[in-house]
Amino acid sequence: DEDTGEPVFETDSFQPQTMPFIVVVVDEMADLMMVAGKEIEACIQRLAQMARASGIHLIMATQRPSVDVITGTIKANFPTRISFQVTSKIDSRTILGEMGAEQLLGQGDMLYMAGGGRITRVHGPFVSDEEVEEVVRHMKSFGAPEYEAGVLEGPDADEEGDIDAVLGLGGNSTSDDALYDQAVAIVAKDRKCSTSYIQRKLSVGYNKAAKLVELMEEAGVVSQANHVGKREVLVPER
């Protein structure tokens, strides 16, 4: 107040908007890791690190719990884990860090590891198809689903996606030029070219390797694939 010099407090009432729960489910992680391991691992790591702070629930599942699927980076970001019956002690150690899951009985028998590392043996109930349909009908009674058109359509072919921007996988960068030069040098030296070969040699994902092969085909470095998928190297040996 200008007259009294006393502070004047003003209140502005607002109604906070409740946000829905965000649940991200990654089913069969092994298939994704086989196609683009480094990119998927980086995405999962970044999402898992921020999920707890922002209220995102992240669920990841795989039927092949090997070390090339459940890497150390991924395990470090998933403190809560569940293991059903596995075939070997190695698979049990990969999931839980110790043996035991190979002795489970199946049919819902599982080991549950909470965030503190304590393992508890529990049993999941049997859920019939009719019960699943009843739950779905109950959820649908609250309203029609609202789909995000951008998720269903996907990005344009020439447009750099948000994930590519986050991971630094964009198109016209100097690192991409250097990667292309390395691919050409490998093909010219080894006299063979395939997406899987470039993927192994440069330690890149499938999409990146396939793009490099397409660029080399357009530039006349390699020929088009024949009926058995083989390509002829058109540049002289280096």
Secondary structure as UniProt FT lines:
FT   TURN            2..4
FT   STRAND          22..26
FT   HELIX           29..54
FT   STRAND          56..60
FT   TURN            67..69
FT   HELIX           72..76
FT   STRAND          81..83
FT   HELIX           89..96
FT   HELIX           101..103
FT   TURN            107..108
FT   STRAND          109..113
FT   TURN            115..116
FT   STRAND          119..123
FT   HELIX           129..140
FT   TURN            141..142
FT   HELIX           149..153
FT   TURN            157..158
FT   HELIX           162..167
FT   HELIX           174..190
FT   HELIX           195..202
FT   HELIX           206..218
FT   TURN            219..220
FT   TURN            227..228
//
